[in-house]
């Protein structure tokens, strides 16, 4: 019997660009306290895996990181959550493993579309500026915690201290999603209302209008898991409870 058959449904939580799995520590602790297994992979070339960064690391690399967690741990009935750039990753992973996902949660995140890269969702001048800022032709410098409106001074310092450059190809590679992820039973969008950057408003508004989606707004900056871990944990636990109820 696989471990997914005898324990509460698992969470897989995926961080955003420039960051690492450490951003999930508070939320993961709260979810584990409720008896859930929680997996928080650091994507290749980021977090404690920064030494693996290189121009070859792309969006598919990160999608395969998440699929590897799902496959290696034989997970099922998953609440899969991606933050920011991580939306491109979890959308791609869910598209290839839709039958294993009970809830797909986009946390102030990009929602992938076939044939579009992350930069295709940004204003052309903003995308060009990021691309042109790349060091050595492939390392995109981090955005500061202040720009993300992180609220705690300790968290601002910690994020800026731990953030690393992002491999350019992760932002430049076009998504190849088929749309299979849209058939996942529970789709969720969480908007960080205290983040003034308009990037994610396009996704939030579309989800808000679509009756297939459950929509939440939280009054904090972009890094919800740092600013409001209790509120985010509550939403995620609600997703797991809904999945468990649907399974009965």
N, C-alpha and C positions, 0 to 999 in steps of 0.2 A: 504494500500500500504506500503510495507516495505521501510525503508529509503534508501536502495540500489537502488530503482527505481527512486528517484527524486534528486539525487546528483551525483557528479562525482565519478567514481569508487574508492573504498577505497584501502589503503595500509595497509598491516600487516607486520611489520618489527620485526625480531626476532634476538636477540643478540646471542653472542657466549658463550663459557664456561667461568666461573669465573666472568662474567660481569653482567650487568643489563640493563634495558631499558634506563637508563640515557645516554648511548653511542649514542642514536639516536636523542637526543634533537635538534641538529642543523639541521639535515636532516628533521626531522618531522616538524619543524617550517617552513622550505622552502616549503615543500609539502602542508602544510595547507594554506600557503599564496597564493597558486594557486587554492584554493577551494576544496582540497581533504580532506576526512576524513583519519586520520592516527591512527593506533592502534599499540602500542609498548609494548606488555606484558613483564613483568619480569617473567621468568620461575620459577617454584616452587623451593624454596631453594636458589635462587640467587637474587641479587639486594636487593630491599627493602623487598623481601620475603625470605631473608636468614634465618629468624627464623623458617621457615618451612622445613629446610634441615634435611635429615635423611637418613639412609641406604636404606629405602624403595623407595626413589625418583629415578626413572629410566628414560630411554628414552621415554617409553610410557607415563609417567607422563607429560613430556614436550610436547609431541605430543598432548595429551589431553588438555593441557593449550591452545594451538593454536586453536584446534578444538572448544574449548569453546568460544573463542573470535568470531570465525566465526559464530557459531550457535547462541550465545546469541545476537549478534548485527545484525543477519540475513543478513550477507554480501554476495555479489555476485560480479562477474567481478573483482576479487581481484588481485592486484599485491602483491604477497607473496614473501618476501625476507628474506633469512636466511644467517647470517654471521658465518663463521668458523664452530664450532660444530653445530650452528643453522641450517646448511644445513641438518644434520641428522634429525633434528626436522621438518623443513618445507617439506622435502621430504616425511617423514612419514605422515604428515598432509595432504599434497596435494594428496598423494596416496589414502586417504580415502575421500577426498572432491574435487576430480579433476574437477567436473562439475562447481564448484564455483570459480575456479582459471583461470584468463585470462592470467597472466604472472607469471612464477615461476623463481625467480632470486636467484642464488647461488653466494654469495659475498665472494670470496676467501674462499670457503667452501668445506666441505666434501659432496660428493654425495652418498647417501645410496645405498647399494645393499642388497638383501635378504640374510639373514644368516650371515651377517658381522656386527661387531660392529665398533665403531670409532677406537678402538685399532687395529683392523685387517688391517687398512689402514696405520699404522705406522710400521717402522722397529721393529722387534721383541724385540731388546734390549731397544728401546725407550719406547715401550708400557710397557715392564716389569718394567722399571725404574719408570714410572708414577704410575703404580699399586703398586709397593713396597713402594712408597713414601707416600701412603695414611695414614693419621693420624686416629687413632681409628678404623682402618680397612675399612673406607669408605670415608674419606674426602681427596680429591686429591688437593694438594697445587697449587696455581695459578702460571702461568708463568708470568714473569715480563713484563711490558710495553716496556722495552728496548729490550727484545728478539723479541717482535712483531714489532720492529722498528717504534714505535709511534714517530712522528716528533716533536711535540710541548712540551716544558719542562713542561708547566702547565698541559697538557694532560697526560704526563708520570706520574706526581705526583698524578693527580686525579685518573687515572686508578689503580695505585698501592695502593692508599689509599682506594678505594671503592671495589676492587676485593675481592671475598670471595672464600673459598674452594668449589670445585665441587663434588657433590655426585658421588661416584665411579660407581654406577650402570648405570648412564647416559652414561658412556663411554664404559661400559662392556656389556650392553645388545645388543643382535643381532637385527638388523632391520628385520622387517617382511613385507617390501614393496612388492607389487605384480607387480609393473611396471606400474600401472594405471597412475601415475604422468607423464609418458613419453608421454601421449597423450594430455597433456595440450598444447593449441595452440602456446604459445610463451615460449620458454626455453632460459634462459640467464645465461651466466657465466661471472663474473667480476673478473679478476686476479689482485692482488696487486703486481705490478712488483718490488716494492722496498722491498719486503719481501723475504729474501734469504732462509728461511726455505723451503726445497723441498717438504714438505707434500702435498701442494695443486697443485704442478706442474702436477701431474698425472691426476687430474681432469680437469685442465685448458687445457692441451694438447689434451685430448679426446674430450672436447667440441669444441676446436678450429678446429679440423679435421672433425667434424660432421656438415653437412649442415643444420640439423634441429635446431642447436643452433645459437643464436646471441652471439658473443664473444667480450668482451672489455678488455683492459688493462689500468690500471691507475698507474701513477708513484709515488707511496707512499708505506708506510708500511701497515701492515695487517689490522689495524683499519681504513679502508678507510673513514668511517663516521666521524672520528675525524680529519684525515689529509686533506681530500679533500671533504668536504661536498657539495660544489657547483657542482663539477663534478659528484658526486654520485647522487645528486638530479636531475641533468639534465638527466642522464641515466634512472632513475626511472620514471621521468615524460614522457620520450620517450616511456617507456613501457606502461604507462597508455594511452598515445595518440594512440598508436598502437592498444590497446585493444578497445578503444572507436571507432576507425575507423573500426575495424573488426565487431563491433556490428551493424554498420549502414547497 
